[in-house]
C-alpha cells in the first residue's frame, strides 16, 4: 500500500511524495507555505488521480517521458520522475491511480 510522506524543505516549505508499496517515489509535489495547504494537495491527488484526463503526459528536453497530475483548475499538483520509456511512464500513472486513493499519510515534520 502506498503512502504520502510530508517533509520540510530547506527553505521552510512543506512538500509531499507519494511512495508506492516498495518505497519508490511515484509522485512529488510542489512546495507549500503551510502544512494545511500541503495536506489539501494530498487530498487533491487522491481525488484527481482517479480521472484519466488529469494526467498530462509530457516529454522532457532530454527525451525522457514523465507526467504531471493536474487539479480541476489546471494547476499541477504532482510531477513524476523521468522514465526511460513511455511504457514505464504509463506504469507510473497506473501506480499513482492504484496507490493514491487509500494511501496513508506519514508526516515527518511533526
Secondary structure in CASP SS format (residue, H / E / C, confidence):
PFRMAT SS
TARGET T0000
AUTHOR 0000-0000-0000
METHOD secondary structure of the structure
MODEL  1
X C 1.00
X C 1.00
X E 1.00
X E 1.00
X E 1.00
X E 1.00
X E 1.00
X E 1.00
X C 1.00
X C 1.00
X C 1.00
X C 1.00
X C 1.00
X E 1.00
X E 1.00
X E 1.00
X E 1.00
X E 1.00
X E 1.00
X C 1.00
X C 1.00
X C 1.00
X C 1.00
X C 1.00
X E 1.00
X E 1.00
X E 1.00
X E 1.00
X C 1.00
X C 1.00
X C 1.00
X E 1.00
X C 1.00
X C 1.00
X H 1.00
X H 1.00
X H 1.00
X H 1.00
X H 1.00
X H 1.00
X H 1.00
X H 1.00
X H 1.00
X H 1.00
X H 1.00
X H 1.00
X H 1.00
X H 1.00
X C 1.00
X C 1.00
X C 1.00
X H 1.00
X H 1.00
X H 1.00
X E 1.00
X E 1.00
X E 1.00
X E 1.00
X E 1.00
X C 1.00
X C 1.00
X C 1.00
X C 1.00
X C 1.00
X E 1.00
X E 1.00
X E 1.00
X E 1.00
X E 1.00
X E 1.00
X C 1.00
X C 1.00
X C 1.00
X C 1.00
X C 1.00
X E 1.00
X E 1.00
X E 1.00
X E 1.00
X C 1.00
X C 1.00
X C 1.00
X E 1.00
X C 1.00
X C 1.00
X H 1.00
X H 1.00
X H 1.00
X H 1.00
X H 1.00
X H 1.00
X H 1.00
X H 1.00
X H 1.00
X H 1.00
X H 1.00
X H 1.00
X H 1.00
X H 1.00
X C 1.00
X C 1.00
X C 1.00
X C 1.00
X E 1.00
X E 1.00
X E 1.00
X E 1.00
X C 1.00
X C 1.00
X C 1.00
END
